[in-house]
């Protein structure tokens, strides 16, 4: 097994710049920490290692005592778990299903780079800096200029009576706009750090104080996640090292306040508590490509689901050293909760660049896999249906068993999806916003 950068699997952790692990030994460059089959080694400074297992004079001695047979079994188990080949009993061959026509389509003057939907409507952030809120029928409610390219968008509820639209821009601005009329409520500028700009890569609502209403979290290219109050005041700023990619919020600790899953572009996603303190980190990747968090085991605490470029989705709880992982064959693109076995059990569905949608139970057991013709870019859950955006220019609708029940041809590559209301999904397709109903796709 060859690894670049820190790697963790069940049975070992190797923190090194580069390593080669065989049944007979381990070679590692810039190694700082090794935990292999219960044997541990730590170095104060990065060093190169060349260890022969079961060798009396080898160094370090703690690693030289490792059993060759145990390492061989470990490598075979990793190979088995890493295989992207589907289980024939759970593989679902995609069929086109019913042909669905768009309910409405709006063609815009610039590419849609950010998409969100909630009670106030459908929010679009465009490459030219425009921010547009549509109602459920596709009518423009208002339109504003954010001043630069809009990279991310979300909704927040700051008090019982008011919704806000949140946008993050390429120049580092975090802006809150009144959802009713579109006027700017406040703006916060993410500053440059270590030569990296404040460009905002991810933005989302979070109840950081436990009052039932939202604050704002923004992750920036400047190596930091920022906690911002509902009035635009900086609450905390946490260095997470390397540019932020995607994050989300949920109560991971059970204290009634939202914590943060903070994805980055290079190997080390982190979990932050409601005050911005780092409470956990894990390795893999390099890039964090999809995250979500929800309670899978009924203990009242959300579990972080972290998808990375190494094709694994990690199930993470703060304070637990062991990390469960499932392989989805390619970079995960979206992770969503769904009752995938029809028995009111929590589960997840995950889309992947491997052309597939996977369904897993709460323990990470694969329930089914459906392969589509090309890369699956995003998912949205509409009731008990799954909407999937594919590079073949279609949005597919699937039931909770993974069967394709409908297909909508949207002319070009759909990049993101959002649920709108009880039976509608909207798709960002280049310069166009396309809405379709799940009704009729049985």
Buried (B, 14 or more C-beta within 10 A) or exposed (E): BEBEBBBBBEBBBBBBBBBEBBBEBBBBBBBBBBBBBEBEBEBEEBEEBEBBBBBEEBEBEBBBBBBBEBBBBBBEEBEEBBEEEBEEEBBBEBEEBEEBEBBBBBEBEBBBBBBBBBEBBBBBBBBBBBBBBBEBEBEEBBBBEBBBBBBBBBBBBBEEEBBBBBBBBBBBBBBBBBBBEBEEBBBBEBEBBEEBBBBBBBBBBBBBBEEEBBBBBBBBBBBBBBBBBBEBEEBBBBBBBBBBBBBBBBBBBEEEBBBBBBBBBBBBBBBBBBBBEBBBBBBBBBBBBBBBBBBBEEEEBBBBBBBBBBBBBBBBBBEEEEBBBBBBBBBBBBBBBBEBBEEEEBBBBBBBBBBBBBBBBBEBEBBBBBBBBBBBBBBBBBEEBBBBBBBBBBBBBBBBBBBBBBBBBBEEBBBBBBBBBEBBBBBBBBBBBBBBBBBBBE
